[in-house]
Amino acid sequence: MVMAEDLFSDHSSLQAQWIQAPQSDLRLFPQLFSREESDTFFSQLRDGINWQAEKILMYGKPVTVPRLTAWYGEPEAGYCYSNVMHTPLAWTRELLAIKARVEQVSAKAYNSVLLNLYRDGQDSVAWHSDDEAELGRNPTIASVSFGAERTFQMKHRRIPGARLSIPLGHGSCLIMQAETQHHWLHQIPKSKKVRSARINLTFRQIYPVDRQASG
Ligand SMILES: O=C(O)CCC(=O)C(=O)O
């Protein structure tokens, strides 16, 4: 079991790469978690998280999303996306240990995490940005990956040809902040080459929103 106090005990690295792109602030830690830590977290999360096959409404019809998901965090960190209200489950010990590392390198606090389990290359997430009202203005999103490497694609909303392909490997952490979510969309496309599973965790700070008042 990897404990919070074991932070930086082995071959993890604080080496960050700045990714240069207009109207964005992107920092990649390719190996924030060591290989051994990443193997342990991957197994603990795969076996211990309460994964759900979530349904969303598309053109009025329920459709199962092509991945498994889960939402954990503080009780007040309820979050509405794709017209679904997500009530968080209580933090687990592993999630708190991962969060502690991510908070250290991003100098931000997070009260919740959305987890995605991509069972193989046929699982994916479509183009979107993390710009829900609950995230406030210019949110910092810290995205940790364990398991199979997948390509995180980004495209600018208005600049034709402004695109990025960022490989997110086992133990990596991508921090997206400042105006990034306002100007860029992201996706994980399907891939015929990927045959094993990947877990992604996006840590977020959720603020209360009065949806009735805001319409
Ligand atoms: O799996 C990923 O790297 C991205 C996940 C994502 O875009 C999201 O949870 O909003």
The ligand as an ORCA input file, in Angstrom:
! r2SCAN-3c Opt
* xyz 0 1
  O      -8.816     10.533    -19.907
  C      -8.374     11.639    -20.075
  O      -7.172     11.883    -20.164
  C      -9.311     12.816    -20.213
  C     -10.520     12.739    -19.352
  C     -11.419     13.903    -19.551
  O     -11.339     14.601    -20.511
  C     -12.416     14.246    -18.548
  O     -12.588     13.491    -17.587
  O     -13.076     15.289    -18.701
*
